[in-house]
Amino acid sequence: MTVFIEAAWLALVPWWITAAVVARDVMIGLGALIYRLWFGPLHGRPTRFSKVNTAAQLLYITIVMLNAAFGVPPGEVLAAMALLTFLTTVLSGVHYLQIFTRRAWAQPPRTA
């Protein structure tokens, strides 16, 4: 997440993809915290969507840095990879939201 913020600050990465990455991470963190407070321990594991998203984000940042340093790959590749990364970020976030919601509905709230 920090790398995306820094890259956006340096105008290497569009702000819209950075906003998606940050929003997804904040949503996961807040969702886990709320689940923990209302229902108890959350035993979470990375999903397949999350692993694909992590790979896409790492690959995107790598090619952004290559482009900034050496001018390769071309802008079209960066644009396509940005869209792919955005898509995997949104899908992963929606999937985590679905998982947290399903688990929350399946459990009674913890009593104080």
PAPA-503028 format. One record per residue (C-alpha): y, x, z. Coordinates in nm, 3 decimals, decimal comma, padded with zeros to 5 digits, always signed. Example, Ala and Ser with C-alpha at 12.3 -4.5 7.8 and 13.67 -1.06 7.14 Angstrom:
BEGIN
{{-00,450 +01,230 +00,780}},
{{-00,106 +01,367 +00,714}},
END
This chain:
BEGIN
{{+00,000 +00,000 +00,000}},
{{+00,245 +00,276 +00,090}},
{{+00,184 +00,453 -00,239}},
{{+00,277 +00,136 -00,427}},
{{+00,598 +00,097 -00,227}},
{{+00,697 +00,457 -00,292}},
{{+00,606 +00,434 -00,662}},
{{+00,810 +00,113 -00,696}},
{{+01,102 +00,278 -00,517}},
{{+01,087 +00,559 -00,773}},
{{+01,066 +00,301 -01,056}},
{{+00,719 +00,418 -01,158}},
{{+00,550 +00,087 -01,076}},
{{+00,696 -00,262 -01,126}},
{{+00,805 -00,440 -00,810}},
{{+00,598 -00,749 -00,896}},
{{+00,270 -00,558 -00,869}},
{{+00,388 -00,388 -00,551}},
{{+00,478 -00,726 -00,402}},
{{+00,128 -00,855 -00,484}},
{{-00,040 -00,551 -00,325}},
{{+00,173 -00,572 -00,010}},
{{+00,135 -00,952 +00,017}},
{{-00,244 -00,927 -00,013}},
{{-00,269 -00,660 +00,257}},
{{-00,033 -00,847 +00,492}},
{{-00,224 -01,171 +00,434}},
{{-00,555 -01,003 +00,516}},
{{-00,411 -00,842 +00,828}},
{{-00,246 -01,160 +00,955}},
{{-00,552 -01,367 +00,869}},
{{-00,776 -01,132 +01,067}},
{{-00,535 -01,136 +01,362}},
{{-00,510 -01,515 +01,366}},
{{-00,888 -01,547 +01,337}},
{{-00,933 -01,303 +01,625}},
{{-00,686 -01,487 +01,847}},
{{-00,815 -01,838 +01,775}},
{{-01,187 -01,787 +01,720}},
{{-01,286 -01,447 +01,860}},
{{-01,410 -01,127 +01,701}},
{{-01,412 -01,108 +01,325}},
{{-01,692 -00,907 +01,176}},
{{-01,552 -00,846 +00,831}},
{{-01,681 -00,629 +00,552}},
{{-01,520 -00,544 +00,221}},
{{-01,618 -00,788 -00,051}},
{{-01,714 -00,694 -00,404}},
{{-01,379 -00,828 -00,523}},
{{-01,208 -00,602 -00,271}},
{{-01,401 -00,296 -00,387}},
{{-01,316 -00,368 -00,752}},
{{-00,954 -00,419 -00,650}},
{{-00,946 -00,088 -00,462}},
{{-01,087 +00,090 -00,766}},
{{-00,831 -00,079 -00,994}},
{{-00,543 +00,013 -00,764}},
{{-00,655 +00,376 -00,737}},
{{-00,705 +00,403 -01,112}},
{{-00,366 +00,243 -01,179}},
{{-00,180 +00,473 -00,943}},
{{-00,364 +00,772 -01,092}},
{{-00,263 +00,687 -01,448}},
{{+00,093 +00,611 -01,334}},
{{+00,114 +00,961 -01,187}},
{{-00,040 +01,113 -01,499}},
{{+00,215 +00,930 -01,710}},
{{+00,502 +01,047 -01,490}},
{{+00,384 +01,408 -01,496}},
{{+00,246 +01,448 -01,849}},
{{+00,347 +01,142 -02,050}},
{{-00,011 +01,022 -02,091}},
{{-00,157 +00,763 -02,115}},
{{+00,082 +00,560 -02,332}},
{{+00,287 +00,273 -02,194}},
{{+00,053 +00,012 -02,340}},
{{-00,232 +00,145 -02,128}},
{{-00,009 +00,136 -01,820}},
{{+00,092 -00,223 -01,893}},
{{-00,268 -00,334 -01,945}},
{{-00,382 -00,159 -01,629}},
{{-00,092 -00,312 -01,435}},
{{-00,204 -00,660 -01,540}},
{{-00,567 -00,583 -01,454}},
{{-00,463 -00,448 -01,114}},
{{-00,245 -00,752 -01,050}},
{{-00,531 -00,984 -01,144}},
{{-00,784 -00,809 -00,918}},
{{-00,530 -00,803 -00,634}},
{{-00,466 -01,177 -00,658}},
{{-00,837 -01,261 -00,697}},
{{-00,928 -01,042 -00,401}},
{{-00,657 -01,200 -00,186}},
{{-00,764 -01,552 -00,278}},
{{-01,127 -01,460 -00,207}},
{{-01,041 -01,327 +00,140}},
{{-00,836 -01,639 +00,210}},
{{-01,134 -01,850 +00,109}},
{{-01,368 -01,649 +00,334}},
{{-01,135 -01,667 +00,638}},
{{-01,080 -02,040 +00,586}},
{{-01,450 -02,114 +00,548}},
{{-01,534 -01,917 +00,865}},
{{-01,255 -02,083 +01,060}},
{{-01,364 -02,435 +00,964}},
{{-01,724 -02,352 +01,062}},
{{-01,630 -02,251 +01,420}},
{{-01,475 -02,444 +01,704}},
{{-01,152 -02,298 +01,845}},
{{-01,193 -02,069 +02,143}},
{{-01,080 -02,221 +02,471}},
{{-00,838 -02,031 +02,690}},
END
